[in-house]
Amino acid sequence: MKRVVLCLLLMASLPIRAQVAAKHVEEPPRELAGDRIRSPMELRFPLAVADRSQWGVGEVRRDPIAKYICEGVSYRDFSTEAAQPRDGKVKVTFRLLLYDEPGIDKRVDLSIGVLHGDTVIGSAVLKNLKVGERKSVTKEMTIELPSSEIDGVSPAPVVRLTTVVRDDP
C-alpha cells in the first residue's frame, strides 16, 4: 500500500505536458492571403508612363501588385516615374517596397525589363537584397528608354518584373 501511495505521489509531482493540436485549414489567415507563386516569379503589366502626358508629373501608380506573393515576399508598393526627355531618351525610375511576411529572412534578386513586343528596350537588375522577416525594404531602379520606343507606340510597352527569392537563415 505504501508503494502505491508513493507511486501516486511521484506521478503527481511530474510536470504535465501540454498537448499540441494540429489540423488542416482550408484557407490561410487573412495576412497570408494572396496569389502565392513559387520562385522565380514573373509579373507583366503595362508601363504606366508610356503616355507622354505622364512624363514629368511625379510617381504614377497603376495596377496594384501586392497580392502576388513569391516565397513570402510581396511588393507593398510599386510606382513608376518618367522625367522629361533629353536627347531622345526618357529616364524612367521604378520605386518598390518589398515586404517579407513572418517566417524567415530572405534574399531577393530583381530584374525589371521594359519590352516593346518581344524586344527588350531597357532593363535593370538588383541582386542579393536582404529582406528581414516582418520587415520592408525600399529600393529604386532607373532605366533610360528611347522616347520613340514608348511614346504612343502600339502595342504599348510592358514591364516584365522578375523576382527570385531564397531563404537567408
Helices and strands as residue ranges (DSSP letters): H 2-13, G 30-32, E 35-37, E 41-46, G 52-54, E 68-70, E 73-82, E 89-100, E 106-116, E 119-131, E 135-146, H 147-150, E 158-167
